[in-house]
Every structure is written in C-alpha cells, then in structure tokens.
Amino acid sequence: MGVDKKVVCQGLYKSFAGKMVVRNVHFQVAAGEILALVGPSGCGKTTTLRTIAGFETLDRGRIEIASQLVADEGWHLPPEKRRVGMVFQDYAIFPHLTVAQNVAFGLGRGAAAIQRTQDMLAFVGLAGLGETMPHELSGGQQQRVALARALAPEPVILLLDEPFSNLDYTLRKQVRGEVRSLLKETGATAIFVTHDQEEALFIGDKVAVMNEGCIEQIDTPEILFHQPKSRFVASFVGETSFLPGTVSSRGIETLLGILPQTILLREGSQVELALRPDDLALAAAAHGNGHILSRQFMGIAHLYRIALTDGVVVQSWQPHTLNLPVGTSVLVSFQYDHPLSCFVGERAVN
Ligand code: ATP
C-alpha cells in the first residue's frame, strides 16, 4: 500500500526575538493536492514553510507528514529525515555541476541513480541536456532542473517558495503552467508559497490566505474569490474596491443605486460591498456620479479608476476600444449578475 502523503499542521506558533510571526496556523493538505499559501510580504509564509521543512523549530504546534510526526512541543525531526523536497526562488542549483549532476545530487551512486536522473530529465523536458552547465540554460529551464532535483529522491511532499519570482512575466506564466502539470502528473503533495494572488489562484487546488501570521481563509480558488470570509481576503484577491451601502427593505442602497440583494441585517445597517472591476459598467455622462482618475491600458482591456462623488474610489474594466480621458465625468452602474460579498467591519455578512 502506498504512503498517504498528506500534511497536517496543527496550531503552529513561531516567534523570532519575542515577535510572533506565525500564529495558530492550522491546515491539512490532502495527498496529491497543491496548497498555495499566499499573503503580503512579511506575513509569515516562508517561516511556515520552513517549519514544515524542519529548518525552523516551532514554539508550539504539531506537524505530521505522511502520517509521521515530524514536530511536536519541544521536539523536532531534522530536515534530512522528513523526506521533503524543496524548490526555492533562486533555484539553488550548483553552478559548477552539470545539469545531470545537479539532478543526481540527492540520489547516491549506481545504475539506479543514473537511470532515475535520466528519467527525471526526460520528465521535465530536458532529455539530452544532462551534460550542459546550468548557465547555458534559460531561467525557465533552470527552474525545471531545480524541480527535477527536488522530485528525484521521491520526496513525500514538495515545498516551493516563490519559485518563479526570478522569471520575467511571460516566462513565469508559461513555466507555472508546466510546473502545475508536472506536479499533477507525479501526484505530488505540494505547498506553494507566493505573494502573487493570480499565481495562487492558478496553481492551488486550495488557497490559504495569510495575514500577520494567521491564516484568514483556506478554500478552493473559486470559493475564495466569490465568498471571501474577511475584508482582508476580499481586498487581497481580485483588485477589489469597497462601496458603502445601507440595508433597506429593497436590498442595499448605495450611491450607484439599489442592489437587489437580501441580507440578514436590520434595516439601516451600514455595510460595505466588495466590487471587482468587472462588476461595474461605465459610460461618459455630463451629470454622472464620478470622474475618471486614471486609465491603465492592459492590451485587451482598459482598467479605469474612478472617484465617485462621495470620494470612494472604484475600478472598472472596459474594452480597449473605450477611450475615456482622465477627468471625464462618468456614470458608473452595477453590472449585477451574481451576489456581491458584503462586510460589516472585517467580517463577511453573506
Ligand atoms: P516575503 O513574501 O517577503 O518573503 P513572508 O510572508 O514569507 O514574506 P517571512 O519570511 O515568513 O514572511 O517573515 C515573517 C516575519 O518574520 C518578517 O517580519 C521577518 O522579518 C521575520 N523573520 C523571518 N525570519 C527571521 C529570522 N530568521 N530572524 C528574525 N526574524 C525573522
């Protein structure tokens, strides 16, 4: 019977010099699942990953990898005994070793190691490049060498820390697609750290959003996007702006009109609606409800920032053919085809 390659983290705490940087972190990653851990710089993503790898000891908490306890109160298994593969931002491949020697690094010697190296190079699409030196490869190819090296010793889990941040935007998009397919093909259980929400939504079967050392929400990318549980999660995912509203018998009243949405709050309650740029329509109008603050050309679309008459700033995506100069008076309205997330303070109320 194969090993159940799941990861269980329970109540992880980690501090540095009295400053708590990981606080009460709980999550499970099922066998073969990719968890994307995302959040702003300094929120504790890398530290969480390093406690799983065994490079940091926990203050409190418990970690199991493939049903084996690897860290508990005051006790921890050293990294080399955890059967964890790691891929870092800077590839960490050895410049003085060939591609094949890099991949074979953790494999020992012998015919089996040579065969495994060849198999891994073929698997990541680098067959025939084993004798090449790393500097002769592109950034994307080097990242594939790092992945092949991490996967070669058959780790029970793979930890990836911002692995694409050295690559330019176009290459990053291509390589992350390749890496996701490769991870799915091996059936690897993986935890993927990134500060880039788009990358997290793309790569994760589940996404955990971290803020100031805590995990605010773990869900599938779709649920996270459509049903954020906190204002922070809503603001972090999907270019969100917030519009004040008042609950009434007809729905939620706002400067942009009434949103026909039922909400279980008393009439007169003040809320905020999370708006994504595709939730708003926009048209030039002499007596509108806002004016254009900026326009960003994104190729297939323009992203407009609009200051409403009450000072709230919202965003709207419009076709690249709609060219409205900064300062234009506009009428902004809801493009309502799904319920919008609604918040009282930090808390979601729908
Ligand atoms: P980034 O995306 O910028 O890498 P992150 O979310 O991965 O950020 P961490 O690297 O985990 O964040 O850092 C969390 C906090 O812990 C930061 O304030 C950082 O300065 C601090 N920290 C991390 N490692 C150490 C250390 N070895 N000694 C002291 N403080 C540390």
Boltz pocket constraint, residues with backbone or C-beta under 6 A from the ligand:
constraints:
  - pocket:
      binder: B
      contacts: [[A, 16], [A, 17], [A, 21], [A, 39], [A, 40], [A, 41], [A, 42], [A, 43], [A, 44], [A, 45], [A, 46], [A, 47], [A, 48], [A, 195]]
      max_distance: 6.0
